[in-house]
Amino acid sequence: MLARANRIVRGDDYRSVVRRGRKSATAHVVVSVVRHPAGEVGPTRFGFIVAKTVGNAVTRNLVRRRLKAIAHDLLADVPTGHDVVIRALPAAAQAGWPTLLGDVSRSFARGVEKAA
């Protein structure tokens, strides 16, 4: 599970990342990445958006748990100072773990390159 310091919890922060962030999309997810301003140093934070179009509550929660686990795994490899929002697309409900892991990893890497 992600520590509180590594989670985006405020709605304003979600909106800011989605609006200003560099986006990278695959068939299953859209990843938005924003680098913190040069003066700010802080941990990388993740937020998740899983809308009702993904499926019923059970399906959405399964997808959200998978995305959180992937973010926890990525946390060790990512540079600090980024805010990341991962939005699940409807196809994510049928995607397996390896597929989601690959999509999020690739999208995140592209987003960090663009945000740098």
C-alpha positions in Angstrom: 0.0 0.0 0.0 1.2 3.5 -0.7 2.2 5.7 2.2 0.1 8.8 2.7 3.0 11.0 1.6 2.9 9.2 -1.8 -0.8 9.7 -2.4 -2.6 12.6 -4.0 -5.6 13.2 -1.8 -7.0 16.7 -2.7 -9.3 17.3 -5.6 -7.4 20.4 -6.6 -4.2 18.4 -6.9 -6.0 15.9 -9.2 -7.3 18.6 -11.4 -4.0 20.4 -11.6 -2.1 17.2 -12.7 -4.8 16.2 -15.2 -5.0 19.7 -16.7 -1.3 20.6 -16.7 0.3 17.2 -16.9 2.1 15.5 -19.8 -0.2 12.7 -20.9 0.7 9.3 -22.3 -2.0 6.8 -23.2 -2.3 3.1 -24.0 -5.3 1.0 -24.6 -5.9 0.5 -20.8 -4.7 3.6 -19.0 -3.9 7.3 -19.4 -1.0 8.5 -17.3 -0.6 12.3 -16.5 2.7 13.4 -15.0 3.7 16.8 -13.6 7.1 17.6 -12.2 7.2 19.7 -9.1 8.6 23.2 -9.5 12.4 23.5 -9.2 12.2 25.0 -5.6 10.0 22.2 -4.3 11.4 18.9 -3.2 9.0 16.2 -2.3 8.1 12.6 -2.8 6.5 11.3 -5.9 2.7 11.1 -5.4 0.2 9.0 -7.2 -3.5 9.4 -7.7 -6.0 7.1 -9.4 -9.2 7.7 -11.4 -11.4 4.7 -12.1 -14.8 5.8 -13.5 -18.1 3.9 -13.6 -17.4 3.2 -17.3 -14.8 0.7 -16.2 -17.5 -1.5 -14.6 -19.4 -2.2 -11.4 -18.0 -1.4 -8.0 -16.3 -4.8 -7.6 -14.6 -4.4 -11.0 -13.6 -0.8 -10.3 -12.1 -1.7 -6.9 -10.2 -4.6 -8.4 -8.7 -2.3 -11.1 -7.9 0.4 -8.5 -6.1 -2.2 -6.2 -4.1 -3.4 -9.2 -3.1 0.1 -10.1 -2.1 0.9 -6.5 0.1 -2.2 -6.4 1.8 -1.3 -9.7 2.4 2.3 -8.4 3.9 0.8 -5.2 6.3 -1.3 -7.3 7.2 1.7 -9.5 7.9 3.9 -6.5 11.4 2.4 -6.0 12.4 3.2 -9.6 11.0 6.6 -10.1 12.8 9.9 -9.5 11.3 12.1 -6.7 9.4 15.2 -7.3 6.6 14.1 -9.6 2.8 14.0 -9.3 1.2 11.2 -11.3 -2.5 10.5 -12.0 -3.4 7.2 -13.6 -6.8 7.0 -15.2 -8.2 3.6 -16.0 -10.0 3.2 -19.3 -12.9 0.7 -19.7 -10.5 -1.9 -21.3 -8.6 -2.1 -18.0 -11.4 -4.3 -16.6 -10.4 -7.2 -18.9 -6.7 -6.6 -18.8 -4.5 -9.0 -16.8 -1.8 -8.0 -14.3 1.1 -8.3 -16.8 -0.7 -6.1 -19.3 -1.6 -3.4 -16.8 2.0 -3.5 -15.4 3.5 -3.0 -18.9 1.1 -0.3 -19.9 1.5 1.8 -16.8 5.3 1.3 -16.8 5.6 2.4 -20.4 3.2 5.3 -20.0 4.9 6.5 -16.8 8.3 6.4 -18.4 7.1 8.4 -21.4 5.3 10.9 -19.2 8.5 11.5 -17.1 10.5 12.0 -20.2 8.0 14.6 -21.5 7.7 16.4 -18.1 11.5 16.7 -17.7 
